[in-house]
Amino acid sequence: MGRGRFWLGGVVGWGLLLPLAVSAQAPNPFANSLPSPAMPGPAEGEASLSLKAVLSGVGDRSLRSGLAWRIYEDRSDGVRPAIVARSAEPEPRFTLAPGAYVATVTYGYASASKKLVMAGQPLSEQLRVSAGALKLSGAIGDTKIPAPQLSFSVFVPIGTNSEGRLVRSGVKAGELLRLPEGTYHVVSTYGESNAIQRADLKVENGKVTDATMNHRAATMTLKLVATPGAEAFAGTAFSVLTPGGDTIREAIGAFPQVTLAEGDYVLIARHDGQVYTREFKVESGMDRDVEVLAKAS
């Protein structure tokens, strides 16, 4: 596939052979004269179907991996068609009885299908898959965010709803997500709190849309201390709130880390029945400690 680069600011059956017991009896004098059993061959009228998939829009390049093939009965009586055969080979070959079938292939979230008729003669068919891919990452300014700290959700917009239909959640940074051509809405989450960015991305046939989501956030280390710089109290329960009182994140420990979008916050620390508070500000890219002093109000 080709590559297109995008920068987004602030806002994709094996059997088991067992030994047989041999009886102590005279050898069969006719053993060597018995004919060998014939290997089963195609039933009368059956013929081979050979299939391959090509990527539409890039010179009909053959797809050689990541394929899932299925052959269905082609029924017109309203009954759900049964799967006749399946394969994960790049160019599978099936033996089919005369009749009408539908061949399908999936490549990631893209697919193609074709109706065909077997009439007792070998048949070769080619299916065209219209697909591209998304490859996502995140950054703060010029600094890449480590992949384990990022998670992406990809949606298909429906009408005015940008998150109309979920395609997949939990997409990892750097993962190649194969998709049909079209426009997708991507939600990038950095950490486990409110550091979220969104963008609409276009996927084109035969191309990789390589997009970096630009977050404005930082990681805060929360501490309850007796004096500035002193050792943090263990077992402290922290709550991070907006200035309006909405809870963003809760954590327990001596110095839990919380990734937050830039902005103003209120920190509440509870320890040994006492409650302590302070206000603090998050600036993008400025990771730091946020200390709450354990002193009487």
C-alpha positions in Angstrom: 0.0 0.0 0.0 1.1 3.6 -0.5 1.2 6.0 2.5 -0.5 9.3 3.1 0.6 11.4 6.2 -1.7 13.5 8.2 -1.0 15.8 11.3 -4.0 16.7 13.4 -3.7 19.5 15.8 -6.0 19.6 18.8 -8.8 17.8 18.0 -8.0 5.6 13.2 -8.1 -32.8 11.5 -5.3 -34.7 12.4 -6.1 -38.2 13.7 -4.0 -40.0 16.3 -2.5 -43.3 15.0 -2.5 -45.9 17.7 -0.7 -49.3 17.5 -3.1 -52.2 16.8 -2.8 -55.5 18.7 -1.7 -58.4 16.5 -3.2 -61.8 17.1 -0.9 -64.9 16.9 -2.6 -66.6 14.0 -1.5 -68.0 10.7 -0.8 -65.4 8.0 -3.5 -64.8 5.4 -2.3 -66.4 2.2 -4.5 -64.0 0.2 -3.2 -60.8 1.9 -0.9 -59.8 -0.9 -3.5 -60.5 -3.6 -6.1 -58.0 -2.2 -6.4 -54.8 -4.2 -5.3 -51.6 -2.5 -8.1 -49.3 -1.5 -8.6 -46.5 -4.0 -8.2 -42.9 -2.8 -11.5 -41.0 -2.9 -11.8 -38.5 -5.7 -14.3 -35.9 -6.7 -17.9 -37.1 -6.8 -19.6 -37.2 -10.1 -20.2 -33.7 -11.4 -17.9 -32.0 -8.9 -15.3 -29.6 -10.1 -12.6 -27.2 -8.7 -13.1 -23.6 -8.0 -10.0 -21.4 -7.7 -10.2 -18.0 -6.1 -7.9 -15.0 -5.6 -8.4 -11.5 -4.2 -6.9 -8.3 -5.6 -6.8 -4.8 -4.1 -8.9 -2.5 -6.1 -7.4 0.8 -7.2 -3.7 -0.1 -7.1 -3.1 -2.0 -10.3 -5.1 -5.0 -9.1 -2.3 -6.1 -6.8 -2.9 -9.6 -5.3 -3.7 -9.8 -1.6 -1.5 -12.5 0.0 -2.4 -12.4 3.8 -5.1 -11.5 6.2 -7.9 -13.1 4.1 -10.9 -15.1 5.2 -12.9 -17.0 2.5 -16.4 -18.4 2.7 -18.5 -20.2 0.1 -22.3 -20.0 0.7 -25.2 -21.7 -1.1 -27.0 -19.2 -3.3 -30.6 -19.5 -2.2 -33.6 -17.7 -3.4 -36.2 -19.3 -1.1 -35.6 -16.9 1.8 -33.8 -19.6 3.8 -30.6 -18.5 5.4 -27.8 -19.9 3.2 -25.4 -22.4 4.7 -21.6 -22.1 4.6 -20.4 -24.8 2.2 -16.6 -24.3 2.6 -14.1 -21.9 4.1 -10.4 -21.1 3.9 -7.7 -18.7 5.0 -5.4 -19.5 2.1 -4.4 -16.6 -0.1 -5.5 -18.4 -3.3 -7.8 -21.2 -2.1 -9.2 -24.1 -4.2 -12.5 -25.7 -3.5 -14.2 -28.8 -4.9 -17.9 -28.1 -5.4 -21.0 -29.9 -6.8 -22.9 -28.3 -9.6 -25.1 -25.4 -8.4 -25.2 -21.7 -7.6 -22.9 -20.3 -4.9 -21.8 -17.0 -3.4 -18.0 -16.6 -2.7 -17.0 -14.0 -0.1 -13.7 -12.7 1.1 -13.0 -10.4 4.1 -9.8 -8.4 4.5 -9.9 -6.7 7.9 -13.2 -4.8 7.9 -13.4 -4.7 4.1 -15.1 -7.4 2.1 -16.1 -8.5 -1.4 -18.5 -11.1 -2.8 -19.4 -12.7 -6.1 -22.1 -15.0 -7.3 -21.0 -17.9 -9.4 -22.4 -21.1 -11.0 -20.6 -24.5 -11.0 -21.5 -26.7 -13.9 -19.1 -29.6 -13.6 -16.2 -27.7 -15.1 -13.2 -26.1 -13.3 -13.7 -22.4 -12.7 -11.3 -19.5 -11.7 -12.6 -16.3 -10.2 -11.1 -13.0 -8.9 -12.7 -10.8 -6.3 -11.8 -7.1 -6.0 -11.6 -5.7 -2.5 -11.9 -1.9 -2.0 -9.8 -1.2 1.1 -7.2 1.1 2.7 -5.9 1.3 6.2 -5.5 3.5 9.3 -2.4 3.7 11.3 -2.7 5.9 14.4 -0.4 7.5 16.9 -0.4 10.4 19.4 1.8 13.2 20.4 2.1 16.2 22.7 3.8 18.8 20.7 6.8 17.2 19.1 7.0 14.4 21.7 5.5 11.0 20.8 3.1 9.5 23.4 4.2 5.9 24.3 1.8 3.4 22.5 0.7 1.6 25.7 -0.7 4.9 27.0 -3.0 5.4 24.0 -6.3 3.8 22.9 -8.4 4.6 19.8 -12.0 4.1 18.9 -13.1 4.3 15.2 -16.6 5.1 14.2 -18.6 5.5 10.9 -20.5 8.8 11.0 -24.3 8.5 10.4 -26.0 11.8 9.5 -25.1 14.4 12.0 -23.9 11.8 14.5 -20.1 11.6 14.2 -20.1 8.4 16.4 -23.1 6.8 14.6 -21.7 3.2 14.3 -18.7 1.8 16.2 -16.3 0.0 13.9 -13.8 -1.0 16.7 -12.7 0.2 20.1 -9.4 -0.5 21.8 -7.3 0.1 18.7 -3.6 0.3 19.6 -1.2 2.9 18.4 0.8 1.7 15.4 -1.8 -1.0 14.6 -2.8 -1.4 10.9 -6.6 -1.3 10.8 -7.8 -2.4 7.4 -11.0 -0.6 6.4 -13.3 0.0 3.4 -12.7 3.3 1.6 -14.6 6.2 3.3 -14.5 8.8 6.1 -14.2 7.7 9.7 -14.4 9.5 13.1 -11.5 8.7 15.4 -11.5 9.2 19.2 -8.1 9.1 20.8 -7.8 8.6 24.6 -4.5 9.3 26.4 -4.4 7.7 29.8 -7.6 6.9 31.7 -9.2 10.3 32.4 -10.3 13.2 30.2 -7.3 13.6 27.8 -9.3 12.9 24.6 -9.0 14.2 21.1 -11.2 13.6 18.0 -10.8 13.9 14.3 -12.4 12.8 11.0 -10.0 10.9 8.8 -10.4 9.7 5.2 -9.4 6.2 4.1 -8.5 5.7 0.4 -8.2 2.5 -1.6 -4.7 1.0 -1.5 -3.3 3.7 0.9 -2.4 3.9 4.5 -3.7 7.0 6.3 -1.0 7.6 8.9 -2.4 10.1 11.4 -1.0 11.6 14.6 -3.5 12.9 17.1 -2.1 15.9 18.9 -3.1 15.9 22.6 -2.9 18.8 25.0 -2.4 17.1 28.4 0.1 16.2 31.1 0.6 13.6 33.8 0.2 14.7 37.4 1.6 12.8 40.4 -0.7 13.3 43.4 0.7 13.5 46.9 -0.5 14.3 50.4 2.5 15.6 52.4 3.1 17.2 55.8 5.5 19.7 54.4 6.5 20.6 50.8 8.8 17.9 49.4 8.2 15.5 52.4 7.4 11.8 52.1 3.8 11.2 50.8 1.2 9.6 53.1 0.3 6.0 52.0 -3.4 5.0 51.6 -4.6 8.5 50.7 -7.8 8.7 48.6 -7.7 11.4 46.0 -10.5 12.9 43.9 -9.8 15.2 40.9 -12.7 17.6 40.1 -13.4 20.4 37.7 -14.0 23.8 39.2 -17.7 23.1 38.7 -17.5 20.0 40.9 -17.6 17.3 38.3 -15.4 14.3 39.3 -12.8 13.5 36.6 -10.8 10.8 38.3 -10.4 9.0 41.7 -7.3 7.2 42.9 -5.9 5.6 46.1 -2.2 5.4 47.0 0.8 7.3 48.2 1.5 9.0 44.8 -0.9 7.9 42.0 -0.4 9.3 38.6 -3.3 10.8 36.6 -3.1 12.1 33.0 -5.4 15.1 32.5 -6.3 17.5 29.7 -4.9 21.0 30.3 -7.1 23.2 32.4 -8.0 24.0 36.0 -8.8 21.4 38.6 -9.6 20.9 42.3 -7.8 18.1 44.2 -9.4 16.5 47.3 -7.2 14.2 49.5 -8.8 12.1 52.3 -6.6 10.4 55.0 -7.3 9.2 58.5 -10.8 10.8 58.5 -9.4 14.2 57.5 -10.1 16.0 54.2 -7.6 18.4 52.5 -8.1 20.4 49.3 -6.1 22.5 46.8 -6.6 23.9 43.4 -4.0 23.3 40.6 -3.5 23.9 36.9 -2.5 21.5 34.2 -0.3 22.8 31.3 0.2 20.7 28.2 3.4 18.7 28.3 4.3 19.8 31.8 4.3 16.6 33.9 4.8 17.4 37.6 3.9 16.6 41.2 0.8 18.1 42.8 1.2 18.2 46.6 -1.6 18.7 49.1 -0.5 19.9 52.5 -1.9 17.9 55.4 -2.6 20.9 57.7 -5.6 22.0 59.7 -7.9 24.3 57.7 
